[in-house]
Amino acid sequence: MTTLPTVDGLRTGDRRYLISVIDGPNVSNLARRSKRMYGPDVSAEGLGKFTEEWGARLGVEIERFLSNHEGDILEYIHESGDRVDGYLVNPAGLTTTSQSVPFALYDTGKPVVEVHFANIRASAATARGPVYGPGESTFTPYVSGQFMGMREYSYPGALLSLVLALDDETFFGAKPE
C-alpha cells in the first residue's frame, strides 16, 4: 500500500470522534468480486485497515462493523447510536432493498454518509458505473451525504468530509452564537 498523505492542520477541531463504519452484505467478498468495479487488490480486511489508517491520520477512532445479515446490522445500530459521533455506511447488498437499516440510522440522530465503490447512478457502460447498471438507493433520502464512484477512495473522502462537518459546529444545524 502506498504512503498516505498527511492531513496535519486540516481539521479545525481536535476532538477525537468515534466514527462507525458499517459494511453490509457482500463487502466480505470484495476480493472475489468484479475487479473493474471494486479494484484489483481490495479485500474486506484491507479496506478495514485502509479506513482505520485514514481515521488515525484525522485523529479519530474508527469502529468497523461488517455483516452479511440485515438483522445484525440493525442490532449494531441500535446498540451504537448513543456512543458514536457519526456513521459511514456502505449498504452494499442492501442498497436497493432495505427499509429498516436507513430508518434505524436516521433514528440515531447522528450524521450518516453513504459510500459506494461504484457510482450507483451511472450506466454500466461508464468506467465507474456498476456492472449491473444504475440503481436507486433506499438510504439516500435519510443520509447527510454520499461518496461514490471512487472505489475504496470513497471511504477516506467520506471520512474526511464527515470529520470536517463534525468540527464545524454550525454544519449539522447548530446555531452560531
C-alpha positions in Angstrom: 0.0 0.0 0.0 1.2 3.5 -0.8 2.1 6.0 1.9 -0.9 8.1 2.8 -0.5 11.9 2.7 -0.5 13.8 5.9 -3.6 15.8 6.9 -1.9 17.8 9.7 -3.5 21.2 10.1 -6.5 20.3 8.0 -9.0 20.0 10.8 -10.4 23.0 12.7 -11.1 20.9 15.8 -9.2 18.5 17.9 -12.0 16.3 19.3 -11.3 12.6 18.9 -14.6 11.4 17.4 -15.8 7.8 17.3 -16.9 7.1 13.7 -18.7 3.8 12.9 -18.0 2.3 9.5 -20.7 -0.2 8.6 -20.1 -2.5 5.6 -23.1 -4.5 4.5 -23.8 -7.8 2.6 -21.2 -8.8 0.1 -18.4 -6.5 1.2 -16.8 -9.5 2.9 -16.4 -11.0 -0.6 -14.6 -8.0 -2.2 -11.5 -9.9 -3.2 -13.6 -12.2 -5.4 -15.9 -9.5 -7.0 -15.6 -7.5 -10.2 -12.1 -6.1 -10.5 -13.4 -3.2 -12.7 -16.0 -2.2 -10.1 -14.1 -2.9 -6.8 -10.4 -2.7 -7.8 -7.7 -5.2 -8.4 -6.3 -5.5 -4.9 -9.0 -4.7 -2.5 -10.3 -7.1 0.3 -12.6 -6.5 3.2 -9.6 -6.8 5.6 -7.5 -4.4 3.5 -10.4 -1.9 3.3 -10.8 -2.0 7.1 -7.1 -1.3 7.6 -7.1 1.4 5.0 -10.1 3.2 6.6 -8.6 2.8 10.1 -5.3 4.4 8.9 -7.2 7.3 7.5 -9.1 7.7 10.8 -5.8 7.7 12.7 -4.4 10.4 10.4 -7.5 12.5 11.1 -7.3 12.0 14.8 -10.5 9.9 15.0 -11.2 6.4 16.1 -12.8 4.0 13.7 -15.2 1.3 14.8 -15.9 -1.1 12.0 -18.9 -3.4 11.7 -19.1 -5.9 8.8 -22.0 -8.2 8.4 -23.9 -10.0 5.7 -27.1 -10.0 7.9 -29.5 -7.1 8.0 -30.8 -8.0 11.5 -27.2 -8.0 12.9 -26.6 -4.6 11.3 -29.8 -3.3 12.9 -28.8 -4.6 16.3 -25.4 -2.9 15.9 -27.0 0.4 15.0 -29.4 0.2 18.0 -26.5 -0.6 20.3 -24.1 2.0 19.0 -26.3 5.0 18.5 -25.7 6.6 21.9 -21.9 6.3 21.8 -20.7 7.1 18.2 -20.5 10.5 16.7 -21.4 9.5 13.1 -21.6 6.7 10.6 -20.2 5.8 7.3 -22.3 3.1 5.7 -21.8 1.0 2.6 -25.1 -0.7 2.3 -23.8 -3.0 -0.4 -26.4 -5.7 -1.0 -29.0 -3.7 1.0 -28.7 -0.6 -1.2 -31.9 -1.0 -3.1 -33.9 -3.3 -0.7 -33.5 -2.2 2.9 -36.1 0.0 4.6 -35.2 -0.8 8.2 -31.5 0.0 8.2 -31.8 3.5 6.8 -34.6 4.2 9.2 -32.5 2.9 12.1 -29.6 5.1 11.1 -31.9 8.1 10.7 -33.4 7.4 14.2 -29.9 7.7 15.8 -29.9 11.4 15.0 -26.3 11.1 14.0 -24.8 12.2 10.7 -24.6 9.4 8.2 -22.5 9.3 5.0 -23.4 6.7 2.4 -20.4 5.2 0.5 -20.2 3.0 -2.6 -17.4 1.7 -4.7 -19.3 2.4 -7.9 -21.3 5.4 -8.9 -24.6 3.6 -8.4 -26.5 6.1 -10.6 -24.2 5.7 -13.6 -24.7 3.5 -16.6 -22.9 0.1 -16.8 -21.2 1.5 -19.9 -19.3 4.0 -17.9 -16.0 3.2 -16.2 -17.3 3.8 -12.6 -20.8 2.7 -13.1 -22.0 -0.6 -11.6 -21.7 -3.7 -13.8 -25.4 -4.3 -13.5 -26.5 -0.7 -14.4 -27.9 2.2 -12.4 -29.9 1.7 -9.2 -31.8 3.8 -6.7 -30.6 3.6 -3.1 -33.2 3.4 -0.3 -30.6 5.1 2.0 -30.2 8.3 0.1 -33.2 10.2 1.4 -32.0 9.6 5.0 -28.3 10.3 4.9 -26.3 13.6 5.3 -24.2 13.0 2.2 -22.8 10.4 -0.2 -19.4 9.4 -1.7 -19.5 7.0 -4.6 -17.7 6.0 -7.7 -14.2 6.2 -6.3 -13.8 2.6 -5.3 -12.0 2.3 -1.9 -11.1 6.0 -2.1 -14.8 6.8 -1.4 -14.1 5.9 2.2 -11.4 8.4 3.1 -13.3 11.1 1.1 -16.5 10.4 3.1 -14.5 10.2 6.4 -12.7 13.5 5.8 -16.0 15.2 4.9 -17.8 13.8 8.0 -15.0 14.8 10.4 -14.7 18.3 9.0 -18.5 18.7 9.2 -18.5 17.5 12.8 -15.7 20.1 13.6 -18.0 22.8 12.1 -20.4 23.4 15.0 -22.9 25.0 12.6 -22.9 22.3 9.9 -25.5 19.9 11.3 -27.9 22.6 12.3 -26.4 24.2 15.5 -26.9 27.9 15.6 -23.9 30.2 15.6 -23.6 32.4 18.7 
